[in-house]
């Protein structure tokens, strides 16, 4: 049965498509050092300015058959995939959280994660500028608008994970990057103690397993850097939405 709640979730999904298109631009221009606002959207190959009908999320890519209107060069499918994934995540958060104040930082958080996944996969970079803007917005929201947990919970989570990861980075001499540490600080200030610890444990485990599998398949003899951001983003999203009961169950096994 089609209800008002379903309608609102679909509207959030459409909004997610538009935001996803913008996040693609942010990710690409952050890596190239360009301004996010200027110049206007253009083909990365021939630099021809895009017409409004070429900027419709997903639909433009399909109608143009994945090619630039001017130079006919193939457009990366990362663009429509990013738009679609962002839309689906927005709808997931709207469905799980409902239409309450917490949905706002939730959508901000998932937007940051979408950018980080793209930049970390492409260039193994978690941009400080993106993390800084995210930290400012989330801290202000938690301080002055809404915080479902006590404020000390967020602060303590950030301190613990920061000290732990900084110590690990010093001992391992760069085994974990500074961007990953800052990302976990943002996650802690957004999610609090339980979900942050769950994210740290699960992301480390998954990252280690996939990293070992990749090295075995490629038969490399030297150690290469593994993009950790996507694992953190994936597990962090799950931990935020469903992590607290899972953490309580796991903790109960020991207590």
N, C-alpha and C positions, 0 to 999 in steps of 0.2 A: 504494500500500500504506500502510495506516494504521500509523504507527510511534509510539514513545514521544516522539520529537522533535516530531512533528506535534501530538500530544496536548498537550505542554507549551506549544507555540506558541499553540494554541487557548486554553489556560488563561491565558496572558499576554494574549491578546485580550479575554477576559472581564474580566480585571483592568483592562485598558485602558478598557473601557466604564464601569466604576465610577469610575475615576480621571477619565475624561472628563467625567462628570457633576459631579464635584467641581470640576474646572477651570472649568467653566461658571460655577459659583457664585463662584469666586475672581475670575474676570474681571469679572463683573457687579458684585460688591460692592466690588471695588477701585475701580471707576469711580464708584460711588455713595458711597463712604466708609464703608460698613457693615462691621461685623465679619464675618469669614468664618465664625465659629463660632456667633454669636448675631445675630438670632433664628433659629429653625429654618427650613427651606425653606418658602417661601410663594409665593403668586401675586403677581407684581409689580404687578398691577392692583388686586385687591381685598384683598390681604394675608392671604387665608385660608391657614392652615397646611395643608401638603400631607400627605396620608395616606401610609403606607409603600408602598401599591400604586401611588401616583402618582409614585414616585421610581425605579421600575425603568427603567434606561436603554433608550431607544428604544421598548420595548414599551409603556410607559405612554403615550407620545405617540401611538402608533398606536391603542391601545384607547380613548383619550379623544378621538380624531379631531382632535388638535391644539388642543383647547380646554380652558380651565379648568373644572373640575367645578362650581365655584360660580357664577362670573360669566359663564361661556361665552365669554369673550373669547379671541381667537385667540392661541395660543402660538407664539412665533417658532420656525421650523424650525432656527434656529441651534443650539438645544439638542441635538436628536438628531444633527444633522450633526457638531457638536463631539464628541459621544460616539463616533460611528462613526469619525471621522477619527482620534481618539486611539487607539481600539482597533486600527485598521489600522496605524498607525505603531508601536504597541507590538509587534505581530506582526512587522512588517518588521524592527525592531531585533533582536528575538529570533532571527529567521531568519538575519539577516546577521551578528550578533555571536556567536551561540551563547550557551549558558548558562555564562557566565564573569563574573568580577567587573566587567568593563567594561560589562556590560549595565546595571548599577545606575546609574552616572552617565549612561549613554545614555538611559535612561527618564526620569531627572530632567531632562536637557537638553530632550528632546522635550516634556515637560510644560510647561516654561517657555516654549518656542516656541509652544505652543498658546494659552497665556494671552496672550502678547504679540501674536500675530496678531489675536486678538479685540479687545483693547483698542486697538490701533493703528488697526484698520479702523473701529471705532465712534467713537472720540474722538481719534484720532491721539495717543495717549499710550502710552508704554512705562513702566509703573509702576516707580519706584525700589525700592519695597518688594519686588516680585517679583524684580527683578534682585539686590537685596542678599541675600535668602534664597538665591537660586540660587548666587551667588558664594561665600557662606559654605560651603554644602554641597559644592560642586565643589572649592573650594580644600582643604577638610579631607580630602575623599576622595583628591585627588591627592597631598596631602602625606603622609598616614598609611596609606592603604589600597592604592591601585593607581595607577601611572602608566606606561603603555606607552612613553612617550617620556621622555628625561631632563628633570628638573625645569627646567633652564635653558631648554629649548625653549619651554615654556609661558610662562615669565616673559618671555623675550625677545620672543615673539610679542605678548604683551599690551603691552609697552612700545612696540614699533614701531608697532603699529596705533593705540595710544592717542595717541602723539605725532603720527603722520601725520594722523589724523582731527581732532585738536584744532587742528592748524595749518590744516587745510582749513576748519574751522568758523570760525576767526578771520579767514582771508583772505576767505572768501565771506560773512562777516558773518551767520552763521546758516543757511548753505546745508545744513548737516547738524545734526540735533538732538543735545542732550546725551544723550537716551535711546539713540540709535543708537550713540553712542560707548561708552557703558557696556555696551550689548549686545555690541558687538564685543570689549570687554575680557573679558566672560564667555566668549564663544566662543573667544577665544585661550587662556584658561586651561583650557578644556575640551579643545580640539582640537590645540593646538600650531601651529607655524609654517606648514607647508605648506597645511593645510586652511584656516587663517585667511586667508592671502593669497589663496587661490583664492576663498574666500567674498567677500572684499572686492572683488576684481576683477569676479567674475561678478554679484554683487548690484548693484554700481554700474552695470554695463552694462545689465542687465535693467531695473533701476529707471529708468534714463535713457530707454531705448527705449520702455517702456510709458508713462512720463510724457509724452514727446513725442507719442506716438500719442493719448493721452487729451486732451491740449490741442488737438491738431489737430481731433479729432472734435467737441469741444465749442466750438471756435472762440473760445476765450477769449483776450483780449488782455493780461490781467495774469497774473503768475506766482502760482500757488497752491502750498501745501505738499503734498507727495506722501508718503503713508505709506510709509516705507522698511522698517519692521519686517517685513512679510510677505515681502518679497524676501530679506531677510537670513535669515529663518527657513527659507524654502524652499531657498535655495542652501546655507545652513549644514548642513542635514540631509543634502543630497546630498553635499556636500564631506566630511562626516564619514564617511559610509558608503563612498563610492567616489572621494573626491577625491585621495588620495595617488598612485595610479598615473596619474591624469589630470594632476596637477601635474608629475610626473616626465617624462611624455611631452612636455608643453608646454615645460618647462624645457630638455629635451633638444634642442628645435628651435633654441635659441640657443647651447647649449654643445656 
